């Protein structure tokens, strides 16, 4: 029989172990519902203007160098209404900014990833699934500065160029269309003091891998429903500071971060007003009604329902249940403690908790027709493939000519693609390799979410028709 | 002599960069003075890969011919040859054509032309360095180019380029009895392909050119004034540019062309900021004699200079996908960068096999100088 002193000893040891296991109290999440958190109020009208015209990234090449390279091109294509001043002359993914030395800069903005053309119009909030992050940016960056004489413009270029030089490897992907912004964010954290946000050319904590895990950019119009910003349930509490964290290339002080945060609450308020574009092709209404019943029976418990009385459960589904590629969730859960610590020690963590989970959030399905390819990593090219796991291609590439978008496939719901017999290793050139989505690569798997396999073909067909209406 | 007084009068009216090049060419007997690199030869060599003016697509066989509309054009062979007794020599032999100002029409004299041709050769052998040059304006048949069949000559030096498709066959000869025949069947490596390893997109407006790797070379050289039969391996380059591109201000470019063994040629470039800071951007292309071409980008290789200076000759190169790790060191008795570049020995291993190769390293950028013989 255990003596009292032994029992007391064991109790202390258990408590000590429990505490040791809780050195980051509340920072990691279990599967299940994600609680709501109040968001700071903002003005959506001011927010739209700020999104289109204010610089969240505060460094870039001098406008003179940019213009010399880009040439005078008149009004750029797809520029949304509301771009004012110099911004009206720049492509929508660039924003003019004047730095403290008075140098006019051209900076990147949120729309490079979070806006995309659809049916000839730019849709703000639609993730750009054709963004090419495979190119090495360094030569173009050096070329932009090559003609700049010493002075404020060269100093401004150099600041930007040096930053990009430090983080380029964390941004570069090996497949067109997948996004690396989450990996970039971790790299930016690694180079900053969490307390002061001062930049360090050498990483202060171990940086993330230089092979980013692929991520499909989720649509902004889901933000109004979501309680957590990211796929793995991470990003709870105040959303604004998570949003600006990926754009901190040159935000080198708490004062600068606070200034951006102050107007970005308006941007978040604007994003919360976004709605998906309606499906532009014919819909078989009767078949869609059949599909709605299938949806209510098989999908709604995780993905929620639509309409005035619609509800969205904000459910983090465990990896074991959803079965989709686990790499992204596992990396954030098990290999990122240093970044969780950084976040919570910083200005950005003052109002939120990260709380990554070992699973993925079942997203709202508003506008799902427009958001191909599917799953968190963009591994499944169409909704038809998503609903029939055996039909999913292991190797595929979009069927497009040059920079033109592929045609939309109204049967399978997604961009037309070509099924390939082999993956990247069989490609004869880099130019060919970067177009191939290879599900055999780490993080690129297309497995899981096989719930559609249990549906009869007719039910699956009806469900697809209903999904057009969302 | 070379009509230098008339030449000086003519040159006084043309722009400074051209003056610099002519300064390099000046004097048949005297060692040429130093010149600003970005204004001279490297404007037609290193700058051919400068960003903003990246090489355009290659159009063979037409591009194997001459490009008289371009301001700069260069033909060059580099070889390692052995005499029958095994004595080895490294040879560079090139001709550059530079278009100056358009002369008045009609010209004031038959000596007045708008094109200069300069040929040079450098041989590193067991008994030191031999350097020769020829220069002339393209007037009165003293020098010139012919498109079909392509041919370049400057005084007694003649380079016949042969057909513009494999199998390649090129021939050099001079009045002193040197003659070399180069032949091979490997594909031409366009400079656009090399620039693409840096992430640069080819443009039609940029400078262009190509490398013919893996050539066999045989013929006769003069060693200590006596003819010697030689044979070995070589590559040949043909580059052309408008002349206005110039290396980007503030950028340095290094080219490394390496013969790893009998069958493999590795061409690499490294672009870096001339001032401190920034990240070097390297890229390599491997060409094998059986026609395979394989490119490696910055993130697929590691290239590091092992010494400081404007013309580093000591480098380390690793390409994990090839299991390649080699070190570059100056060729024995190499006198330093002459006309331009430095010869190197390549030692290391590829896929477990020992490498004992050779090559050239050329570096260019603002404010640097090419040094001529005797400096």
Interface residues (C-beta under 8 A of the other chain):
Chain A: X69 X135 X136 X137 X138 X139 X140 X142 X143 X145 X146 X147 X148 X149 X158 X161 X162 X165 X168 X169 X172 X210 X429 X430
Chain B: X50 X51 X52 X196 X198 X199 X200 X248 X249 X250 X251 X271 X273 X277 X278 X279 X281 X295 X297 X298 X299
